[in-house]
Amino acid sequence: MDKMLEGIEPDTLERLLDLVAKEGMVERDALKPDASFEDLGIESADMVVILMAIEEEFGVYIPVDGELAEATTVGDFLKVLSERMKEGAA
């Protein structure tokens, strides 16, 4: 597993990647930690749909703050997202 994604439960990571692939309409194999959303063709409107699907799947509210909005790679996004999910569960 990529160092950037350490600390994210493997099951949670798989579910998140599945949702990003499905809602972002990209191949699951293309979701490498260093892949940029721009290169994947995922735009800000797609991110809203992805976040809504994640909130529904996991039953959490994820505020789109600066750190999440500034995530430009899959790894950055998942790292911030997992932190937000842990905060929401606390």
N, C-alpha and C positions, 0 to 999 in steps of 0.2 A: 504494500500500500504506500502511496505517496506520503512523504513526511508532512506535507501541508494538511493532509486529511486525517492525521493521527488524532485520536480523541473522539472521532465520530464513530458511533456504533456501526459495525459492518452492515447489519440489517437496515438501520436507518439510512446509511449511505446508499445502499442499493435502492431503497424505496425512493429516495430523493432523486437519484440519477434516472430512475424509471420515469418519474414525473416530469423532470426537466426534458427528457427525450420526447415523451409523449406530447406534452403541452407546447414545447418549443419546436416540435415537428422536425427533429434531427435524429440521426442514427445514434443509438445508445453508445456504440463503439467510438464515436467522435468526441464523446464527453470526457476528455482527458483533463487533468487538473490545470494544465497550462494553456488549454484551448480558450481563445477569447470569444466572447459572445458575438463580437463583430464578425470574426472569421466563420462562426457557425451560422450566421444570418439571423441570430436572435436579437430582436429589437426591444425597445423599452415597453411597447404594448404587449409583446410576448412575455416579458418579465412579469407584468401585472397578472396575466393569466396563469403563469407558472406559480407565482406566489399565492394566488387564490386557491389553486389546486392543492398546494402544500398545506395551507391553512385548513382546508377542508379535510384532507387526508389525515393530518396529525391532530386536528382539533386545537390549534393554537392560533393566536393573533401575532402577526409579524409586522411590526412597524417598519416602514421604509425610511430609515434614517440615512444620514450621509454615508456611513460606512457601507451599508448594503447597496445604496444607490451608486457608490463609486466602484463596486466590485466589477472588474472587467473580464475576469477569467472564471472558468467553472470552479476551480479550486478556491479562489477568493470568495466567491458567492456561497459555496457550500460551507466554508469555514465560518463566515459571518452568520449564515443561516442557522447552523447548528448551535452557535452561541446564543442566538435569539430564542431558539426553541428551548434550550436549557433554562434560560431566564424565565420564559413563559411558563415552564413546568414547575418552577420553584415556588 
